[in-house]
Amino acid sequence: MPCIEHDWHFHKEMELIYFIKSTGTRYVGNSIGNFGPGELYIIGSDVPHLFRNHREYYADKLEDEAVDLVIIKFERNFLGKDFLELPEAKKLQLLFQQANRGLKFSKAVTYLVHNHILGLVGSQGLSRIAGLLKILDILSASENHLSLCSEVITTTYNKNEKDRMARVISYLTENFDKKIELEQVSSIAYMTPNAFCRYFKKRTRKSFTQYLNEIRIRHACKLLIEGDMQIATVCYQSGFNTLTNFNRQFKALMNVTPSEYMELYNKKVELD
């Protein structure tokens, strides 16, 4: 498809997401980062998430098949409520628990399940269940994964709250490069600024400003990697008003300065 159209959402099913061709920003629980081709994620039950392509995907400039991904949804107890209590399923039970923080698997592990995932797409009947079990067996046997969230962020939203938070996240992802006033976002949520700040932090475990800055920094990382802009230009196109604040916020999140980040990325590319 030309782009990912999903909004911020959550569901009781667990979800494996394998990106064959696609780039963008991921929002999983309270974690924000970039994603790219060849990456595999597992998202736990009721963990809010959004995988959104970079803006050029939505500008009708890319081909109709700019995005190629496989999504596998399944309920935690799809083999019965007692299955995970079996000794043979001990590692799988641990994987499902860890998935509540969102997991990104290593390239090596992703390589091992690549053919199994593609084979699952065309399978039917019991072979589809057997194929899923094979994938989960490989993933649960490996410890080569990264937890995306520092803590478990699952939802107990009612429908109105779900719609409210989806509107807020959508507004931030579309307007992060502009000046955003707290009053604007609060009005979208139909709340006063003070009530909204308390609500947002309770739901995301991050302040509104911290969350917005992370969105901006992840976009800045994309622009820096592309290497077509000066750091000052990246700063302003990512929504920051001053270069000093940009450098400070960037180092706080990435543990390196923007220029150091570019150097590290270029060295990695040379080694690859």
LUMTITI-695904 format. One record per atom (N, C-alpha, C): x, y, z. Coordinates in steps of 0.1 Angstrom, whole numbers, plus 5000, padded with zeros to 4 digits. Example, Ala and Ser with C-alpha at 12.3 -4.5 7.8 and 13.67 -1.06 7.14 Angstrom:
513249435078
512349555078
513249675078
512849785071
513749895071
512950005079
END
This chain:
500849885000
500050005000
500950125000
500450244997
501250364996
501650425009
500850395020
501250455033
500350375044
500850385056
500150325067
499050425072
497850375072
496650465075
496150455090
496750365098
496150345111
496350465120
495450495129
495550595139
496050535152
496350615162
496750565175
495650475180
495950355185
494850265188
495450155197
494550065202
494949945210
493849845209
494149725212
493249615210
493649495219
492649405222
493049295231
493949195224
493949195211
494849095204
496349145206
497249045207
498649075206
498949095191
500149155188
500349185174
501849175171
502149105160
503549095154
503449185142
504449275141
504549365130
505849355123
505949315111
507149295103
507249395091
508149485092
508249585081
509249535071
508749505059
509649465048
510149595040
509249685039
509549815032
508749925038
509350015045
508650125051
509550195061
509350325063
510050405073
509050495080
509350535092
508450635099
508850645113
507850685121
508050705136
507050615143
507550545153
506650455161
506350515174
505150495179
504650535192
504150415199
504850355208
504350235215
504350265230
503150255236
503150295250
503550445252
504550465260
505150605261
506450615254
506750525245
508050525238
507850585224
508850665220
508850725207
510150695200
510150645188
511350615180
511050605165
512150575158
511950565143
511950415140
511350375129
511350235124
511750235109
512150115105
512650105091
512449965086
512849935073
512649805068
513549695075
512949575075
513749465082
513549465097
512649545102
512449545117
511149465121
511249395132
510149315137
509849355151
508549375154
508049415167
506949325172
506849315185
505649245191
505049345201
503749365200
503049465208
502049385217
502049405230
501149325239
499749375238
498849295245
497449325245
497149455252
496349545246
495949675251
497049775253
498149755246
499249855246
498949955235
498750075238
498450175227
499650195218
499450205205
500550215196
500150285183
501050335176
500850405163
502250395155
502150335143
503250335134
502850435123
503550545122
503150645112
504350665103
504050665090
505150695080
505550835080
506750865075
507251005074
506351075064
506351205064
505351295057
505351275042
506551245036
506551225022
505651115017
505351015025
504550905021
503050955019
502651055026
501251105025
501151215015
502251255009
502151365000
501951324985
501551204983
501351144969
502551154960
503751144966
504951154959
505551014957
505050914964
505650784964
504750684957
505350574953
504550474945
503550404954
502550344947
501450274954
501950164963
503150114961
503650004969
504850044978
504750174983
505850224991
506050155004
504850095009
504850025021
504549875019
505349795025
505149645025
505449595039
504349545045
504549495059
503549375061
503849295071
503049185075
502649205090
501249205092
500749215106
500049085110
500449035121
499848905126
499248935139
497948925140
497148945153
496748805158
496848795171
496348675178
496048705193
495148635198
494848655212
495848575221
496148625232
497148565241
496748415244
495548385246
495048245249
494448175237
495048205225
494448145213
494447995213
495247925221
495247785222
494647735235
493847815241
493247785254
493947845266
493147865276
493647945288
494747865296
494747735294
495747655302
497047635294
497047665281
498247635273
499547695278
499447825282
500647895287
501147845301
500347755307
500747705320
501547575318
501647525306
502447405303
503947435305
504747335310
506147355311
506847395298
506347335287
506847365274
506647515269
505647575276
505347715271
505847815281
506747785289
507247875299
507947995293
508747975283
509448085276
508448175268
507448105263
506448185255
505648275265
505348225277
504648305286
505448425290
506748405292
507648525295
507648625283
507748575271
507748665259
506448745259
505348685262
504048755262
504048865273
504648835285
504748935295
505549045291
506749015285
507649125281
507049215270
506149145262
505449225251
504549335256
504249335269
503449445274
504249575275
505549565273
506349685272
506749715257
506249635248
506649645234
508049595232
508249515222
509649455220
510049475205
511249515203
511849515190
512949405189
512849315179
513849205179
515049245171
516149175174
517449205167
517349155152
518249205144
518349165130
518549015129
519348955137
519648815137
518348735139
517648765149
516348695152
515348715141
515248835136
514348865125
514648785113
515948765110
516348685099
515848545100
515948495112
515548355115
514048325112
513248435114
511748415112
511248475099
512148535091
511648595079
510848505070
511448395066
510748305057
509448245064
509448225077
508248175084
507148275083
507448395085
506448505084
505848515070
506648515060
506148525047
505348395043
505848285048
505048155045
503748155052
503648225063
502348235071
501248305063
501648405054
500748485047
499848395037
500548295031
499748215022
499248085027
499448055040
499047935046
497547945050
496947825052
495547815057
495447695067
494247695074
493947585082
494947575094
495247445098
496047415109
497547455106
497947455093
499247495090
499547645094
498547725094
498647865098
498947875113
498247795121
498447795135
499847735138
500247625131
501547565133
502647665129
502447745118
503447845114
503547955124
502447995130
502548095141
503348045153
503047925157
503747865168
505247855166
505647815153
507047815150
507647945151
507048055147
507548185148
507748225163
506648195171
506648235185
507748155192
507948025188
508947945194
510348005192
510648045180
511948105177
512148235185
511148315185
511148445192
511348425207
510648335213
510648315227
511948255232
512648185223
513948115226
515148215226
514848335221
515948435220
515748545230
516848595235
516848715243
517348835236
517448825223
517948935215
516849035211
516349105221
515249205218
515449325227
514849435223
514849555230
513449595235
513349615248
512149665254
511949815250
510849855245
510649985240
510250085252
509450035261
508950115272
509650085285
509950185293
510550165306
509650095316
508350105313
507350045322
506150005314
505349915319
504149865312
503149985311
502650005299
501650115296
500550045289
499549995297
498349935290
497150025293
496050005286
494950105287
493750055294
493050145300
491750115306
490750225301
491050275289
490250385284
488850345280
487850425283
486550405277
486650475263
485550455255
485550505241
485850655240
485250735249
485450875248
486950915250
487550845260
488950875264
489850825252
489550715246
490350665235
490250765224
489150815220
488950915209
489751035213
489651085225
490351205230
491851195228
492351085233
493851065232
494251045217
493450985209
493850965195
493851095188
492951185191
492951325185
494151395189
494551385202
495751465207
497051405200
497151275199
498351215193
498451255178
497251245172
497251285157
497651425155
497151515164
497451655162
498951685164
499551615174
500951635176
501851575165
501451465160
502251405149
502151485136
501051555134
500951635122
501451775123
501551825135
501951965137
503151995146
503951895149
505051905158
506052005153
506152035140
507152125135
506752275136
505452295141
504952425142
504952465157
504652585160
504452635174
503152575179
503252505190
502052435196
501852495210
500752565212
500352615225
499652515233
499852505245
499152415254
497652435253
497252555252
495752585251
495152515239
495952515228
495352455216
495152305218
496152235224
495952095226
494952065236
494852145246
493852125257
492452135251
492252225242
490952245236
490552125228
491552065221
491251945213
490751825222
491351825234
490951725244
489651765252
489151885250
488051945257
488351945272
489551995276
489952005289
490652135292
490752175304
491552295308
492952255307
493852355305
495352325304
495852245316
495452285328
495952215340
495452065341
494152055338
493551915338
494151835327
494451895315
494951815304
496451765308
497251855314
498551815318
498551695327
497651705337
497551595347
497151465340
496151475331
495651365324
496651305315
497351385308
498351335298
499551265305
499951325316
501051255323
500651125330
499451125335
498950995341
498850885330
498450925318
498350825307
499650785301
500550875300
501850845292
503050835301
502950875314
504050875323
505050975319
504751075310
505651175306
504851305305
505551415308
504851545307
504551575292
503651665289
503251695276
504451755268
505251835275
506451895268
507451795265
507751705274
508651595272
508251505260
507051475259
506451395249
506651465235
506251585235
506351665222
507851675218
508751705227
510151715224
510651585218
510251475223
510651345218
510251325203
509051365200
508551355186
509451445177
509751565182
510551655174
512051595172
512551545183
513951485182
514051375173
513051285173
513051165164
512951215149
512151325147
512151375133
513451435130
514151505139
515451565137
516451455133
516351335140
517251225137
517151185122
515951175117
515651145103
516351245094
516151375097
516751475089
518251475089
518851445101
520251445102
520851325094
520151215094
520651095087
520651115072
519551185068
519551215053
520651305049
521151385058
522451465055
522351575045
521151625043
520951735033
520851875039
520851875053
520552005059
521652035069
521852165072
522652215083
521952185096
522652175107
522052145120
521052255124
521352375121
520452485124
519152465117
519152425104
517952405096
517152295102
517852185106
517152065112
516452115124
517152195132
516552245145
515152315142
515152405133
513952485131
512852405124
513252315115
512252225108
511752115116
512352095128
511751995137
510952065148
510752195148
509852265157
510452335168
511852335169
512452405180
512752555176
512652635186
512752785183
514252835184
515052765192
516452805194
517352685192
518552715187
519552605185
520052555199
520152645208
520652605222
519652505228
518352535228
517352435233
517352305226
517552315212
517552195204
518752105208
519952165209
521052085213
520952025227
520352095236
520152045250
519151935250
518051945243
517051845243
517551725235
518251745225
518751625217
519751545225
520651615232
521651535240
520951465252
519951525257
519251465269
518551335265
518051325253
517351205248
518351105242
519251155233
520051065225
521451045231
521751115242
523051105249
524251145240
524051205229
525051265220
524551395215
525451485210
525051605203
524551565189
523851655182
523451635168
524651605159
525751675160
526851655152
527551515155
527551475168
528151345171
527251235166
525951265166
524951165161
525251135146
525451245139
525751225124
527051155122
528051185130
529351115129
529250965132
528450925142
528250785146
527450715135
526450785129
525750715119
526550695106
527350795103
528250775091
529250665092
529750655105
530750545107
530050415106
528850405111
528050275110
527850235096
527450335088
527250315074
528450255067
529650315070
530850275064
531250135068
530950095081
531249955085
530349855079
529049895077
528049805070
528449785055
END
